[in-house]
């Protein structure tokens, strides 16, 4: 009986209008969360600390954190990821080498970019550093390949993208990757490329942050549709006009 009483007062159009305000509001809240995440990512690059041991619950939350690690490179287990191009269009590879630390643990270090003609380590003896080294870099996670990225060939040591878990398993290291950074001016790059010395990435993490514009847009759209909904709901329902029949 109650349903029969309510049915005459339910209007499909206003009910459908309730949906649009909720969509931009939800999108705006999601964008706020992404903007906060972007801010946190940018802030992690300031300062540095020494990595002692991998902690699954903490290190995954600190991608792009600047760190320092010490150890000895295992050049016989190095891996090349590519081909990848630099900003000037030159083709080369990113060099990833296991680093054995004093406590016996091993991590992976993305040392930097080398030119195509330096792919063979015999052509770049200056890159085969011996003895203990200290590397300063950024904590990184595994890469996410797109639909156009070929599959890696671990048996042939052919890597098109950084598969951290597989690389760590093959090199008997922890699934922890540190990407080496370089504060040297770019005019030194040519000499390093000629010697085959890996060129580390810039320590500056450039994250495009246009989230504030989206936040304003989505909240404005939510407010506009809310006003439209309010105006529609307060309007009294139109009643059907009775047609007077003339008697002949």
C-alpha positions as CSV (number, residue, x, y, z in Angstrom):
1,X,0.0,0.0,0.0
2,X,2.8,2.4,0.9
3,X,4.4,1.8,-2.6
4,X,1.2,2.8,-4.3
5,X,1.1,6.0,-2.3
6,X,4.7,6.9,-3.2
7,X,4.5,6.1,-6.9
8,X,2.6,9.2,-8.0
9,X,5.1,11.4,-6.3
10,X,8.2,9.8,-7.8
11,X,9.5,11.6,-10.8
12,X,12.1,9.7,-13.0
13,X,13.8,12.8,-14.3
14,X,14.7,14.3,-10.9
15,X,15.9,11.0,-9.7
16,X,18.2,10.6,-12.7
17,X,19.5,14.2,-12.1
18,X,20.8,13.1,-8.7
19,X,23.5,11.1,-10.5
20,X,25.5,14.0,-12.2
21,X,26.4,15.9,-9.0
22,X,27.8,12.8,-7.4
23,X,30.1,12.0,-10.4
24,X,32.2,15.2,-10.5
25,X,32.2,15.3,-6.7
26,X,33.7,11.9,-6.5
27,X,36.2,12.7,-9.3
28,X,37.2,15.9,-7.4
29,X,37.9,13.9,-4.2
30,X,40.0,11.4,-6.2
31,X,42.0,14.3,-7.7
32,X,42.6,15.8,-4.3
33,X,44.0,12.4,-3.2
34,X,46.3,12.3,-6.3
35,X,47.5,15.8,-5.7
36,X,48.4,14.9,-2.2
37,X,50.3,11.8,-3.5
38,X,52.2,13.9,-6.0
39,X,53.2,16.4,-3.3
40,X,54.4,13.5,-1.1
41,X,56.4,12.0,-4.0
42,X,58.1,15.4,-4.7
43,X,59.0,15.8,-1.0
44,X,60.7,12.4,-0.8
45,X,63.6,13.5,-3.0
46,X,64.9,16.0,-0.4
47,X,67.6,14.7,1.9
48,X,69.0,11.2,1.9
49,X,69.5,8.2,4.2
50,X,71.4,4.9,4.1
51,X,69.5,1.7,3.1
52,X,70.2,-1.0,5.6
53,X,67.7,-3.7,5.0
54,X,64.6,-4.0,2.8
55,X,61.4,-3.6,4.7
56,X,58.4,-4.5,2.6
57,X,56.0,-2.3,4.6
58,X,58.1,0.9,4.4
59,X,60.4,1.0,1.3
60,X,57.4,0.5,-1.1
61,X,56.1,3.8,0.3
62,X,59.3,5.7,-0.5
63,X,59.8,5.6,-4.2
64,X,62.1,8.4,-5.4
65,X,63.5,8.6,-1.9
66,X,67.2,9.7,-2.2
67,X,69.5,7.1,-0.6
68,X,73.1,6.0,-0.3
69,X,74.4,2.5,-0.6
70,X,77.9,1.0,-0.4
71,X,79.3,-2.1,-1.8
72,X,81.1,-3.8,-4.7
73,X,79.7,-4.2,-8.2
74,X,79.2,-7.6,-9.7
75,X,80.0,-6.7,-13.4
76,X,79.7,-10.3,-14.5
77,X,75.9,-10.2,-13.7
78,X,75.1,-6.8,-15.3
79,X,71.9,-6.4,-17.3
80,X,71.1,-4.0,-20.1
81,X,67.6,-2.5,-20.5
82,X,66.7,-1.1,-23.9
83,X,67.2,0.1,-26.4
84,X,66.3,3.5,-24.9
85,X,67.0,7.0,-26.3
86,X,68.3,10.0,-24.6
87,X,66.9,13.5,-25.0
88,X,69.2,14.1,-28.0
89,X,67.8,11.0,-29.7
90,X,70.9,8.9,-29.3
91,X,70.2,5.2,-28.9
92,X,71.6,3.2,-26.0
93,X,70.9,1.1,-23.0
94,X,70.4,1.5,-19.2
95,X,72.9,-0.5,-17.2
96,X,71.7,-2.4,-14.1
97,X,74.4,-4.1,-12.0
98,X,74.1,-6.1,-8.8
99,X,75.9,-4.4,-5.8
100,X,77.1,-6.7,-3.0
101,X,77.2,-4.9,0.3
102,X,79.5,-5.5,3.3
103,X,76.9,-7.6,5.1
104,X,76.7,-10.0,2.1
105,X,73.3,-8.8,0.9
106,X,72.9,-7.8,-2.8
107,X,70.7,-5.1,-4.3
108,X,70.3,-3.9,-7.9
109,X,71.7,-0.5,-9.0
110,X,70.5,1.2,-12.2
111,X,73.9,2.9,-12.9
112,X,72.8,4.9,-15.9
113,X,72.8,5.1,-19.7
114,X,75.5,3.9,-22.1
115,X,75.6,4.3,-25.8
116,X,74.8,1.5,-28.2
117,X,78.4,1.0,-29.3
118,X,79.3,0.5,-25.6
119,X,76.8,-2.2,-25.0
120,X,79.6,-4.8,-24.9
121,X,81.4,-4.3,-21.6
122,X,84.7,-5.0,-23.4
123,X,84.3,-1.7,-25.1
124,X,83.9,0.3,-21.9
125,X,86.7,-0.9,-19.4
126,X,86.4,2.5,-17.6
127,X,82.9,1.5,-16.5
128,X,84.0,-1.7,-14.7
129,X,84.8,-0.1,-11.4
130,X,86.5,-2.4,-8.9
131,X,86.6,-2.3,-5.1
132,X,84.1,-0.7,-2.7
133,X,82.0,2.2,-4.1
134,X,79.3,4.5,-2.7
135,X,76.2,5.1,-4.8
136,X,73.8,7.8,-4.3
137,X,70.4,7.4,-6.0
138,X,66.7,7.1,-5.8
139,X,64.7,4.2,-4.7
140,X,62.7,2.8,-7.6
141,X,60.0,0.1,-8.1
142,X,59.5,-2.2,-11.0
143,X,58.4,-0.8,-14.3
144,X,54.9,-1.3,-15.8
145,X,55.2,-2.2,-19.5
146,X,52.5,-1.0,-21.9
147,X,50.8,-3.1,-24.6
148,X,53.5,-2.3,-27.1
149,X,56.5,-3.3,-25.0
150,X,58.0,-6.7,-26.0
151,X,58.4,-9.5,-23.5
152,X,61.7,-9.8,-21.8
153,X,64.1,-12.7,-22.6
154,X,65.8,-13.4,-19.3
155,X,67.7,-16.4,-20.7
156,X,69.1,-14.3,-23.5
157,X,69.8,-11.4,-21.1
158,X,67.6,-9.2,-23.3
159,X,65.5,-6.8,-21.2
160,X,63.0,-4.3,-22.6
161,X,61.7,-3.1,-19.3
162,X,62.7,-3.4,-15.6
163,X,61.1,-6.5,-14.2
164,X,62.5,-6.1,-10.7
165,X,61.3,-9.4,-9.3
166,X,62.8,-11.5,-12.1
167,X,66.0,-9.6,-12.2
168,X,66.4,-10.0,-8.5
169,X,65.8,-13.7,-8.7
170,X,68.3,-14.3,-11.4
171,X,71.0,-12.2,-9.7
172,X,70.3,-13.6,-6.2
173,X,69.6,-10.2,-4.9
174,X,66.9,-8.4,-3.0
175,X,64.1,-6.9,-5.1
176,X,65.4,-3.5,-4.3
177,X,66.5,-1.1,-7.0
178,X,68.5,2.1,-6.6
179,X,68.7,4.4,-9.6
180,X,72.0,6.3,-9.6
181,X,71.8,10.1,-9.8
182,X,74.3,12.6,-11.2
183,X,74.8,16.2,-10.1
184,X,77.5,16.8,-12.8
185,X,76.8,19.5,-15.4
186,X,75.5,18.1,-18.7
187,X,78.5,19.3,-20.7
188,X,80.5,16.4,-19.1
189,X,78.2,13.9,-20.7
190,X,80.0,13.7,-24.0
191,X,83.3,12.7,-22.4
192,X,81.5,10.0,-20.3
193,X,79.7,8.7,-23.3
194,X,83.0,8.3,-25.2
195,X,84.4,6.3,-22.3
196,X,81.3,4.2,-21.8
197,X,80.8,5.4,-18.3
198,X,77.1,5.2,-17.3
199,X,75.3,8.6,-17.1
200,X,73.1,8.7,-14.1
201,X,69.7,10.4,-14.1
202,X,69.0,13.9,-12.8
203,X,68.2,14.0,-9.1
204,X,65.2,16.3,-9.8
205,X,62.0,14.4,-10.1
206,X,59.7,16.2,-12.5
207,X,56.1,15.3,-11.8
208,X,53.5,17.1,-13.8
209,X,51.0,18.6,-11.3
210,X,47.9,20.0,-13.0
211,X,45.6,18.4,-10.4
212,X,44.5,21.8,-8.9
213,X,42.9,22.8,-12.2
214,X,41.0,19.6,-12.3
215,X,39.9,20.0,-8.7
216,X,38.4,23.4,-9.4
217,X,36.7,22.2,-12.6
218,X,35.1,19.1,-11.0
219,X,33.9,20.9,-7.9
220,X,32.5,23.7,-10.0
221,X,30.6,21.2,-12.2
222,X,29.4,19.4,-9.1
223,X,28.1,22.7,-7.6
224,X,26.3,23.7,-10.9
225,X,24.6,20.3,-11.2
226,X,23.6,20.5,-7.5
227,X,21.9,23.8,-8.1
228,X,20.1,22.5,-11.2
229,X,18.9,19.5,-9.2
230,X,17.6,21.8,-6.3
231,X,15.8,24.0,-8.8
232,X,14.2,21.0,-10.4
233,X,13.1,19.3,-7.2
234,X,11.5,22.5,-5.7
235,X,9.4,22.9,-8.9
236,X,5.9,21.6,-8.3
237,X,5.0,18.6,-10.5
238,X,2.9,19.6,-13.5
239,X,-0.5,18.2,-13.5
240,X,-2.1,16.9,-16.7
241,X,-4.6,19.3,-18.2
242,X,-8.1,18.1,-18.4
243,X,-9.6,18.3,-21.8
244,X,-13.1,19.5,-21.8
245,X,-15.3,17.7,-24.1
246,X,-18.0,19.6,-25.8
247,X,-21.4,18.1,-26.0
248,X,-22.9,18.2,-29.5
